[in-house]
Amino acid sequence: MGNELHPTSAMAVANWFLEKSWRELHLPPCDQMKLNKLVYYSHGWYLGNYHTELFAEDIEAWPHGPIVRDLYYEFMSFGRRPIDRLGKRIEMKDGEFTIGIPKHNGSLNDFFESVWAVYGKYTGIQLSNMTHQKNEPWTIVAKQYDYDLKAKPTIPPEIISAVFERKIMRARQSD
């Protein structure tokens, strides 16, 4: 069941990247950290390019970077090991609750491919380190909390959007 305001869900994005990573065996596999960062970067670039959120779920500032809580809990049993199954969600179909595997409708494949082309070659640790750089959304929020992220505060979409819009503007100016 889609929300007209959001083209997809965080779990559907995660499932796209999991399937992609299983076909690209020469690249570092998707563990929890890498998967969450790929989903985060997708959300950020989508906000920066289209000025609307890719999915409705909050991005939170956790000690190792931006996290979507649902994804963390869905895949936490994998620890640092590669994830070898798709994420599931309870869905309602024909008035009945069922367990489903969220997937997007395919309209975002090119967008996800472009995110994968840039970030797929990195490990989760490398991606986490990227999110901790100066003026990144995670750093802006972490600094506000004196880097005490026990509360796992939400990174406001307005901050993510502004940072990624600046990245896009800088990239266009350097062309």
Residue frames as a rotation matrix with the C-alpha (Angstrom) as fourth column:
MET 1
0.586 0.810 0.000 0.00
0.810 -0.586 0.000 0.00
0.000 0.000 -1.000 0.00
GLY 2
-0.416 -0.828 0.376 1.77
0.838 -0.509 -0.196 3.16
0.354 0.233 0.906 -1.17
ASN 3
0.218 0.370 -0.903 1.54
0.622 -0.766 -0.164 6.66
-0.752 -0.526 -0.397 0.17
GLU 4
0.726 0.151 0.671 1.08
0.672 -0.366 -0.644 9.23
0.148 0.918 -0.367 -2.62
LEU 5
0.924 -0.380 0.043 3.46
-0.379 -0.895 0.235 11.60
-0.051 -0.234 -0.971 -0.83
HIS 6
0.002 -0.945 0.326 6.31
-0.727 0.223 0.649 9.06
-0.686 -0.238 -0.687 -0.81
PRO 7
0.136 0.052 -0.989 7.26
-0.945 0.305 -0.114 7.02
0.296 0.951 0.091 -3.87
THR 8
0.109 -0.182 -0.977 8.37
-0.030 0.982 -0.186 4.00
0.994 0.049 0.101 -1.83
SER 9
0.973 0.142 0.181 9.27
-0.188 0.041 0.981 2.68
0.132 -0.989 0.067 1.62
ALA 10
0.201 -0.950 0.239 12.64
-0.970 -0.160 0.182 2.36
-0.134 -0.268 -0.954 3.33
MET 11
0.047 -0.157 0.986 12.25
-0.252 0.954 0.164 -1.45
-0.967 -0.256 0.005 3.34
ALA 12
0.878 0.282 0.388 11.56
0.296 0.318 -0.901 -1.51
-0.377 0.905 0.196 -0.40
VAL 13
0.704 -0.703 -0.100 14.71
-0.644 -0.572 -0.508 0.57
0.300 0.422 -0.855 -0.98
ALA 14
-0.014 -0.714 0.700 16.69
-0.849 0.379 0.369 -1.78
-0.529 -0.589 -0.611 1.28
ASN 15
0.394 0.232 0.889 15.38
0.097 0.952 -0.291 -4.80
-0.914 0.202 0.353 -0.61
TRP 16
0.994 -0.091 -0.061 16.44
-0.078 -0.190 -0.979 -3.26
0.077 0.978 -0.196 -3.93
PHE 17
0.321 -0.942 0.101 20.00
-0.914 -0.336 -0.229 -2.76
0.250 -0.019 -0.968 -2.64
LEU 18
0.042 -0.274 0.961 20.12
-0.556 0.793 0.250 -6.26
-0.830 -0.545 -0.119 -1.16
GLU 19
0.749 0.292 0.595 19.14
0.271 0.685 -0.677 -7.83
-0.605 0.668 0.434 -4.47
LYS 20
0.873 -0.481 -0.085 21.65
-0.346 -0.486 -0.803 -5.63
0.345 0.730 -0.590 -6.31
SER 21
0.150 -0.877 0.456 24.45
-0.977 -0.061 0.204 -6.57
-0.151 -0.476 -0.866 -3.89
TRP 22
0.274 -0.001 0.962 23.77
-0.190 0.980 0.055 -10.29
-0.943 -0.198 0.269 -4.39
ARG 23
0.917 0.056 0.394 24.36
0.366 0.273 -0.890 -9.81
-0.158 0.960 0.230 -8.14
GLU 24
0.647 -0.706 0.288 27.54
-0.369 -0.621 -0.692 -7.75
0.667 0.342 -0.662 -7.61
LEU 25
0.941 -0.169 -0.294 29.65
0.327 0.675 0.661 -10.27
0.087 -0.718 0.690 -5.71
HIS 26
0.062 -0.980 0.188 32.93
0.801 -0.064 -0.595 -8.46
0.595 0.187 0.782 -6.48
LEU 27
-0.176 -0.052 0.983 31.86
-0.275 -0.956 -0.100 -5.55
0.945 -0.288 0.154 -4.24
PRO 28
-0.973 -0.162 0.165 31.67
-0.195 0.190 -0.962 -5.48
0.125 -0.968 -0.217 -0.42
PRO 29
-0.482 0.841 -0.247 28.44
0.648 0.531 0.546 -7.23
0.591 0.103 -0.800 0.66
CYS 30
-0.104 0.563 0.820 25.56
-0.410 -0.776 0.480 -5.48
0.906 -0.286 0.311 2.41
ASP 31
-0.632 0.039 -0.774 25.77
0.717 0.409 -0.564 -5.79
0.294 -0.912 -0.286 6.15
GLN 32
0.303 0.835 -0.459 23.45
0.940 -0.341 -0.001 -3.72
-0.157 -0.431 -0.889 8.36
MET 33
-0.017 -0.367 -0.930 25.67
0.319 -0.884 0.343 -0.67
-0.948 -0.291 0.132 8.32
LYS 34
-0.933 -0.359 0.036 26.17
0.132 -0.247 0.960 -0.59
-0.336 0.900 0.277 4.56
LEU 35
-0.431 0.843 0.323 22.49
0.844 0.250 0.474 -1.22
0.319 0.477 -0.819 3.90
ASN 36
0.381 0.600 -0.703 21.35
0.819 -0.572 -0.044 1.59
-0.429 -0.559 -0.710 6.19
LYS 37
-0.290 -0.553 -0.781 23.84
0.095 -0.829 0.552 4.02
-0.952 0.086 0.293 4.66
LEU 38
-0.930 0.011 0.366 22.75
0.366 0.081 0.927 3.13
-0.019 0.997 -0.080 1.09
VAL 39
0.012 1.000 0.028 19.13
0.973 -0.018 0.231 3.75
0.231 0.024 -0.973 2.07
TYR 40
0.286 0.012 -0.958 20.14
0.558 -0.815 0.156 7.02
-0.779 -0.580 -0.240 3.75
TYR 41
-0.695 -0.618 -0.368 22.11
0.060 -0.559 0.827 8.24
-0.717 0.552 0.426 0.71
SER 42
-0.659 0.554 0.509 19.19
0.704 0.219 0.675 7.34
0.263 0.804 -0.534 -1.56
HIS 43
0.355 0.836 -0.419 16.86
0.930 -0.363 0.062 9.38
-0.100 -0.412 -0.906 0.62
GLY 44
0.034 -0.442 -0.896 19.30
0.350 -0.835 0.425 12.31
-0.936 -0.328 0.126 0.72
TRP 45
-0.908 -0.419 0.008 19.90
0.136 -0.277 0.951 12.45
-0.396 0.865 0.308 -3.02
TYR 46
-0.353 0.866 0.355 16.19
0.878 0.176 0.445 12.06
0.323 0.469 -0.822 -3.69
LEU 47
0.458 0.495 -0.738 15.39
0.761 -0.647 0.039 14.96
-0.459 -0.580 -0.673 -1.35
GLY 48
-0.276 -0.685 -0.674 18.15
0.172 -0.725 0.666 17.06
-0.946 0.068 0.318 -2.88
ASN 49
-0.962 -0.144 0.231 17.03
0.233 0.003 0.973 16.41
-0.141 0.990 0.030 -6.45
TYR 50
-0.508 0.848 0.154 13.24
0.505 0.148 0.850 16.26
0.698 0.510 -0.503 -6.15
HIS 51
-0.789 0.123 0.602 12.53
-0.444 -0.792 -0.419 18.28
0.425 -0.598 0.679 -2.97
THR 52
0.437 0.876 0.206 10.35
-0.824 0.298 0.482 15.51
0.361 -0.380 0.852 -1.58
GLU 53
-0.154 -0.501 0.852 11.04
-0.825 0.539 0.169 12.53
-0.544 -0.677 -0.496 0.64
LEU 54
-0.607 -0.161 -0.778 11.71
-0.624 0.703 0.341 9.14
0.493 0.692 -0.527 -0.93
PHE 55
-0.245 0.526 -0.814 10.01
0.501 0.788 0.358 7.38
0.830 -0.320 -0.456 1.98
ALA 56
0.509 0.629 0.587 8.11
-0.162 -0.600 0.783 8.35
0.845 -0.494 -0.204 5.13
GLU 57
0.689 -0.239 -0.685 10.30
0.687 0.516 0.511 6.66
0.231 -0.823 0.519 7.75
ASP 58
0.924 -0.379 0.059 12.52
-0.370 -0.840 0.397 8.88
-0.101 -0.388 -0.916 9.88
ILE 59
0.295 -0.932 -0.212 16.29
0.331 0.308 -0.892 8.90
0.896 0.193 0.399 9.55
GLU 60
0.998 0.064 -0.015 17.82
0.031 -0.255 0.966 8.91
0.058 -0.965 -0.257 13.03
ALA 61
0.257 -0.950 0.176 21.27
-0.653 -0.305 -0.693 9.92
0.712 0.063 -0.699 14.26
TRP 62
0.993 -0.060 -0.102 22.78
0.111 0.760 0.640 6.82
0.039 -0.647 0.762 15.87
PRO 63
0.525 -0.844 -0.112 26.41
-0.203 -0.252 0.946 6.61
-0.826 -0.474 -0.304 17.04
HIS 64
-0.390 -0.727 0.566 27.57
0.392 0.425 0.816 4.96
-0.833 0.540 0.120 13.77
GLY 65
-0.995 -0.041 -0.087 25.63
-0.052 -0.536 0.843 7.27
-0.081 0.843 0.531 11.49
PRO 66
-0.377 0.913 -0.157 22.17
-0.924 -0.382 -0.004 7.68
-0.064 0.143 0.988 9.99
ILE 67
-0.988 0.121 0.098 19.82
0.114 0.990 -0.080 4.75
-0.107 -0.068 -0.992 10.60
VAL 68
-0.191 0.980 -0.061 16.23
-0.734 -0.101 0.672 3.86
0.652 0.173 0.738 9.73
ARG 69
-0.390 0.005 0.921 15.05
-0.870 0.327 -0.370 2.16
-0.303 -0.945 -0.123 12.92
ASP 70
0.668 0.729 0.151 12.81
-0.616 0.655 -0.438 -0.37
-0.418 0.200 0.886 11.10
LEU 71
0.631 -0.495 -0.598 15.74
-0.402 0.450 -0.797 -1.57
0.664 0.743 0.085 9.00
TYR 72
-0.398 -0.816 0.419 18.00
-0.796 0.080 -0.600 -1.90
0.456 -0.572 -0.682 12.00
TYR 73
-0.208 0.373 0.904 15.54
-0.779 0.496 -0.384 -4.08
-0.592 -0.784 0.187 13.89
GLU 74
0.814 0.518 -0.264 14.63
-0.562 0.586 -0.584 -6.13
-0.147 0.623 0.768 10.81
PHE 75
0.672 -0.612 -0.417 18.26
-0.076 0.503 -0.861 -7.07
0.737 0.610 0.292 10.16
MET 76
0.376 -0.575 0.727 19.95
-0.904 -0.401 0.151 -6.77
0.205 -0.713 -0.670 13.59
SER 77
0.796 -0.056 0.603 20.31
-0.227 0.895 0.383 -10.54
-0.561 -0.442 0.700 13.94
PHE 78
0.846 -0.509 0.161 22.91
0.374 0.350 -0.859 -10.44
0.381 0.787 0.486 11.14
GLY 79
0.536 -0.683 -0.497 25.28
0.419 -0.296 0.858 -8.33
-0.733 -0.668 0.128 13.23
ARG 80
0.064 -0.610 -0.789 28.23
-0.605 -0.653 0.456 -7.52
-0.793 0.449 -0.411 10.98
ARG 81
-0.544 -0.225 0.808 27.62
0.342 0.820 0.459 -10.47
-0.766 0.526 -0.369 8.68
PRO 82
-0.947 0.237 -0.217 26.27
-0.298 -0.394 0.870 -10.03
0.121 0.888 0.443 5.14
ILE 83
-0.216 0.954 0.208 22.48
-0.603 0.038 -0.797 -9.96
-0.768 -0.298 0.567 4.98
ASP 84
-0.976 -0.215 -0.026 21.18
-0.163 0.656 0.737 -12.97
-0.141 0.724 -0.675 3.04
ARG 85
-0.387 0.904 0.181 17.41
0.917 0.399 -0.030 -12.41
-0.100 0.155 -0.983 3.00
LEU 86
-0.513 0.314 0.799 15.00
0.227 -0.848 0.479 -9.66
0.828 0.427 0.363 2.03
GLY 87
-0.976 0.202 0.078 13.18
-0.156 -0.406 -0.900 -7.57
-0.150 -0.891 0.428 4.60
LYS 88
-0.503 0.861 -0.072 9.54
0.683 0.447 0.577 -8.30
0.529 0.241 -0.814 5.39
ARG 89
-0.912 0.345 0.220 6.61
-0.409 -0.788 -0.460 -6.23
0.015 -0.510 0.860 6.58
ILE 90
-0.494 0.856 0.154 3.05
0.620 0.471 -0.628 -6.91
-0.610 -0.215 -0.763 7.67
GLU 91
-0.955 0.227 -0.190 0.77
-0.295 -0.670 0.681 -5.76
0.027 0.707 0.707 4.87
MET 92
-0.222 0.938 0.265 -2.97
-0.123 0.243 -0.962 -5.72
-0.967 -0.246 0.062 4.39
LYS 93
-0.898 0.020 -0.439 -4.24
-0.437 0.066 0.897 -7.38
0.047 0.998 -0.051 1.22
ASP 94
-0.383 0.846 -0.371 -7.90
-0.106 0.359 0.927 -8.04
0.918 0.394 -0.047 0.50
GLY 95
0.447 0.640 0.625 -8.77
-0.618 -0.284 0.733 -7.23
0.647 -0.714 0.268 4.10
GLU 96
0.932 -0.197 -0.304 -6.29
0.333 0.795 0.507 -9.76
0.141 -0.574 0.806 5.52
PHE 97
0.582 -0.809 0.083 -2.95
-0.759 -0.504 0.412 -9.17
-0.291 -0.302 -0.908 7.21
THR 98
0.926 -0.376 0.036 -0.10
0.360 0.849 -0.387 -11.01
0.115 0.371 0.922 5.55
ILE 99
0.278 -0.917 -0.287 3.68
0.088 -0.273 0.958 -10.94
-0.956 -0.292 0.004 5.70
GLY 100
0.945 0.074 0.317 4.98
0.321 -0.052 -0.946 -9.39
-0.054 0.996 -0.073 2.52
ILE 101
-0.115 -0.993 -0.033 8.30
0.838 -0.114 0.533 -8.43
-0.533 0.034 0.845 0.96
PRO 102
0.644 0.415 -0.643 8.13
0.125 -0.886 -0.446 -4.72
-0.755 0.207 -0.623 0.09
LYS 103
-0.416 -0.710 0.568 9.38
0.807 0.000 0.590 -3.79
-0.419 0.704 0.573 -3.35
HIS 104
-0.266 0.320 -0.909 9.00
-0.287 -0.927 -0.242 -0.60
-0.920 0.196 0.339 -5.31
ASN 105
0.625 0.747 0.227 7.31
0.007 0.285 -0.959 -0.53
-0.780 0.601 0.173 -8.70
GLY 106
0.193 -0.641 0.743 10.51
0.904 0.410 0.119 -0.27
-0.381 0.649 0.659 -10.78
SER 107
0.828 0.202 0.523 10.15
0.449 -0.799 -0.401 3.43
0.337 0.567 -0.752 -11.62
LEU 108
0.846 -0.518 0.127 13.16
-0.497 -0.677 0.543 4.25
-0.195 -0.522 -0.830 -9.42
ASN 109
0.790 -0.545 0.279 15.57
0.541 0.835 0.099 1.66
-0.287 0.072 0.955 -10.83
ASP 110
0.382 -0.676 0.630 17.71
0.554 -0.378 -0.742 4.22
0.740 0.633 0.230 -12.68
PHE 111
0.539 -0.135 0.832 17.88
-0.564 -0.791 0.237 6.41
0.626 -0.597 -0.502 -9.59
PHE 112
0.859 -0.202 0.471 18.91
-0.307 0.533 0.789 3.48
-0.410 -0.822 0.396 -7.36
GLU 113
0.690 -0.642 0.334 21.47
0.718 0.548 -0.428 2.38
0.092 0.536 0.839 -9.98
SER 114
0.367 -0.567 0.738 23.06
0.064 -0.776 -0.628 5.84
0.928 0.277 -0.248 -9.84
VAL 115
0.634 -0.134 0.762 23.29
-0.763 -0.265 0.589 5.68
0.123 -0.955 -0.270 -6.02
TRP 116
0.876 -0.296 0.381 24.75
0.154 0.920 0.360 2.16
-0.457 -0.257 0.851 -6.22
ALA 117
0.658 -0.644 0.390 27.29
0.538 0.039 -0.842 3.28
0.527 0.764 0.373 -8.84
VAL 118
0.252 -0.552 0.795 28.70
-0.450 -0.794 -0.408 5.83
0.857 -0.255 -0.448 -6.39
TYR 119
0.089 -0.128 0.988 28.35
-0.990 -0.119 0.074 4.06
0.108 -0.985 -0.137 -3.03
GLY 120
0.906 0.401 -0.136 28.13
-0.393 0.916 0.087 0.32
0.160 -0.025 0.987 -3.74
LYS 121
0.371 -0.850 -0.373 31.91
0.088 0.432 -0.898 -0.11
0.924 0.300 0.235 -3.79
TYR 122
-0.364 -0.527 0.768 32.28
-0.649 -0.448 -0.615 0.99
0.668 -0.722 -0.178 -0.15
THR 123
-0.595 0.145 -0.791 32.01
0.566 0.774 -0.284 -1.00
0.571 -0.616 -0.542 3.07
GLY 124
0.525 0.837 -0.152 29.56
0.650 -0.280 0.706 -0.04
0.549 -0.470 -0.691 5.79
ILE 125
0.267 -0.521 -0.811 32.41
0.800 -0.348 0.488 1.44
-0.536 -0.779 0.324 7.87
GLN 126
-0.768 -0.576 0.280 33.60
0.627 -0.588 0.511 3.58
-0.130 0.568 0.813 4.96
LEU 127
-0.225 0.776 0.590 30.06
0.486 -0.435 0.758 4.83
0.845 0.457 -0.279 4.33
SER 128
0.628 0.416 -0.657 29.58
0.766 -0.186 0.615 5.53
0.134 -0.890 -0.436 8.03
ASN 129
-0.238 -0.813 -0.531 32.79
0.784 -0.484 0.389 7.56
-0.574 -0.323 0.752 8.05
MET 130
-0.731 0.023 0.682 31.48
0.541 -0.590 0.599 9.60
0.417 0.807 0.419 5.10
THR 131
0.285 0.945 0.162 28.32
0.557 -0.301 0.774 10.47
0.780 -0.130 -0.612 7.04
HIS 132
0.554 -0.135 -0.822 30.46
0.797 -0.199 0.570 11.79
-0.241 -0.971 -0.002 9.92
GLN 133
-0.437 -0.773 0.461 32.25
0.867 -0.498 -0.014 14.44
0.240 0.394 0.887 7.86
LYS 134
-0.750 0.067 -0.657 31.91
0.266 -0.880 -0.393 18.15
-0.605 -0.470 0.643 8.57
ASN 135
-0.598 0.599 -0.533 28.58
-0.693 -0.720 -0.032 19.73
-0.403 0.350 0.845 7.51
GLU 136
-0.774 0.421 -0.473 26.91
0.008 0.753 0.657 16.37
0.633 0.505 -0.587 6.86
PRO 137
0.136 0.936 0.324 23.36
-0.460 -0.230 0.858 16.00
0.878 -0.266 0.399 8.27
TRP 138
0.556 0.034 -0.831 24.44
0.559 0.724 0.404 13.41
0.616 -0.689 0.383 10.87
THR 139
-0.460 -0.847 -0.267 27.25
0.809 -0.276 -0.520 15.69
0.366 -0.455 0.812 12.09
ILE 140
-0.569 0.333 0.752 24.97
-0.238 -0.942 0.238 18.73
0.787 -0.043 0.615 12.30
VAL 141
0.539 0.842 0.025 22.51
-0.329 0.182 0.927 16.83
0.776 -0.508 0.375 14.51
ALA 142
0.407 -0.451 -0.794 25.20
0.742 0.671 0.000 15.01
0.533 -0.589 0.607 16.52
LYS 143
-0.666 -0.695 0.272 26.90
0.450 -0.665 -0.596 18.32
0.595 -0.275 0.755 17.33
GLN 144
-0.133 0.727 0.673 23.58
-0.492 -0.638 0.592 19.72
0.860 -0.253 0.443 18.57
TYR 145
0.877 0.468 -0.108 23.46
-0.190 0.544 0.817 16.81
0.441 -0.696 0.566 21.07
ASP 146
0.307 -0.866 0.395 27.17
-0.942 -0.219 0.254 17.11
-0.133 -0.450 -0.883 21.97
TYR 147
-0.320 -0.411 -0.854 27.63
-0.703 0.707 -0.077 13.74
0.635 0.575 -0.515 20.26
ASP 148
-0.850 0.203 0.486 25.55
-0.272 0.620 -0.736 12.02
-0.451 -0.758 -0.472 22.96
LEU 149
-0.533 0.604 -0.592 23.19
-0.757 -0.028 0.653 10.10
0.378 0.796 0.472 20.70
LYS 150
-0.968 0.197 0.155 21.61
0.072 0.810 -0.582 7.72
-0.240 -0.552 -0.798 23.22
ALA 151
-0.206 0.957 -0.203 18.22
-0.191 -0.243 -0.951 9.27
-0.960 -0.157 0.233 22.38
LYS 152
-0.625 -0.125 0.770 18.77
0.657 0.449 0.606 8.55
-0.421 0.885 -0.199 18.66
PRO 153
-0.134 0.599 -0.789 17.31
-0.076 -0.801 -0.594 11.89
-0.988 -0.019 0.153 17.53
THR 154
0.566 0.424 0.707 15.65
0.694 0.217 -0.686 12.28
-0.444 0.879 -0.171 14.16
ILE 155
-0.723 -0.674 -0.153 17.68
0.409 -0.595 0.692 14.01
-0.557 0.438 0.706 11.47
PRO 156
0.141 0.883 -0.447 15.11
-0.024 -0.448 -0.894 16.49
-0.990 0.137 -0.042 10.12
PRO 157
0.289 0.025 0.957 14.40
0.877 0.394 -0.275 16.07
-0.384 0.919 0.092 6.41
GLU 158
0.996 0.083 0.030 14.92
0.089 -0.929 -0.358 19.84
-0.002 0.360 -0.933 6.01
ILE 159
0.379 -0.925 -0.002 18.55
-0.580 -0.239 0.779 19.44
-0.721 -0.294 -0.628 7.06
ILE 160
-0.116 -0.390 0.914 19.09
0.428 0.811 0.400 16.44
-0.896 0.437 0.073 4.78
SER 161
0.636 0.458 0.621 17.46
0.750 -0.176 -0.638 18.29
-0.183 0.871 -0.455 1.88
ALA 162
0.937 -0.279 -0.211 19.50
-0.287 -0.958 -0.008 21.47
-0.200 0.068 -0.978 2.38
VAL 163
0.096 -0.965 0.245 22.81
-0.397 0.189 0.898 19.57
-0.913 -0.183 -0.365 2.58
PHE 164
-0.176 -0.159 0.971 22.13
0.641 0.730 0.236 17.49
-0.747 0.665 -0.027 -0.53
GLU 165
0.849 0.454 0.270 20.81
0.508 -0.564 -0.651 20.48
-0.143 0.690 -0.709 -2.48
ARG 166
0.650 -0.697 -0.303 24.13
-0.565 -0.710 0.420 22.24
-0.508 -0.101 -0.855 -1.73
LYS 167
-0.201 -0.731 0.652 26.04
0.027 0.661 0.750 19.17
-0.979 0.169 -0.113 -2.97
ILE 168
0.274 0.396 0.876 24.06
0.867 0.292 -0.403 19.23
-0.416 0.870 -0.264 -6.21
MET 169
0.990 0.089 -0.112 24.66
0.045 -0.936 -0.349 22.97
-0.136 0.340 -0.931 -6.67
ARG 170
0.278 -0.959 -0.053 28.42
-0.559 -0.207 0.803 22.54
-0.781 -0.193 -0.593 -6.05
ALA 171
-0.196 -0.326 0.925 28.56
0.449 0.808 0.381 19.67
-0.872 0.490 -0.012 -8.54
ARG 172
0.632 0.509 0.585 26.79
0.752 -0.218 -0.623 21.76
-0.189 0.833 -0.520 -11.19
GLN 173
0.898 -0.328 -0.294 29.14
-0.315 -0.945 0.092 24.72
-0.308 0.010 -0.951 -10.61
SER 174
-0.001 -0.976 0.219 32.21
-0.415 0.200 0.888 22.51
-0.910 -0.090 -0.405 -11.06
ASP 175
0.253 0.150 0.956 30.97
0.667 0.688 -0.285 21.14
-0.700 0.710 0.074 -14.41
